[in-house]
Amino acid sequence: MHSSLIVARMDGASQHEVARLFGEFDRTEMPHLMGTRRRQLFAYRGLYFHLQDFDTDNGGRLIEEARTDPRFVRISDDLKPFIEAYDPATWRSPADALAQRFYAWGTGA
């Protein structure tokens, strides 16, 4: 399994609306098209963490392919009032919001 973690800023009062938007999105075929196996959203003191698990490391490529789908464009636009870049001065693309893994441990293959 491959994981990605997006880090951004979010007002804690927005949790319900952000969860609702992703709930609607995840009821479509989009997660399957992107290769998403599981999505988890976390909030901590004004920070937003979006953990997404994929069956393979093709998740990044599949997400790039899905970015032009109207459903992907719509959720991206719908989230803008609630999610903001961690560092707006350095944010150029979604890749700038991805946390870099520096340690992993697990059992199994």
Residue pairs with C-beta under 8 A, 6 or more apart in sequence:
1 37
1 53
1 54
1 55
2 53
2 54
2 55
2 56
2 57
2 58
2 59
3 51
3 52
3 53
3 54
3 101
4 51
4 52
4 54
4 59
4 60
4 98
5 49
5 50
5 51
5 52
5 98
5 99
5 101
6 48
6 49
6 50
6 52
6 94
6 97
6 98
6 99
7 47
7 48
7 49
7 86
7 97
7 98
7 99
8 47
8 48
8 50
8 83
8 84
8 85
8 86
8 97
9 46
9 47
9 48
9 83
9 84
9 85
9 86
10 18
10 43
10 46
10 47
10 48
10 82
10 83
10 84
11 46
11 82
12 43
12 46
14 82
14 83
15 41
15 43
17 82
18 41
18 48
18 79
18 82
18 83
19 41
21 75
21 78
21 79
22 39
22 41
22 75
25 31
25 71
25 75
26 39
28 71
30 36
30 66
30 69
30 71
30 72
31 39
33 62
33 65
33 66
33 69
34 54
34 59
34 62
34 63
34 66
35 54
35 55
35 56
35 58
35 59
35 62
35 63
36 52
36 53
36 54
36 59
37 53
37 54
37 55
38 51
38 52
38 53
39 50
39 51
39 52
39 53
40 50
40 51
40 52
41 48
41 49
41 50
41 51
42 48
42 49
42 50
42 51
43 49
47 86
48 83
52 59
54 62
66 72
67 73
85 91
85 96
85 97
86 97
87 96
90 96
91 97
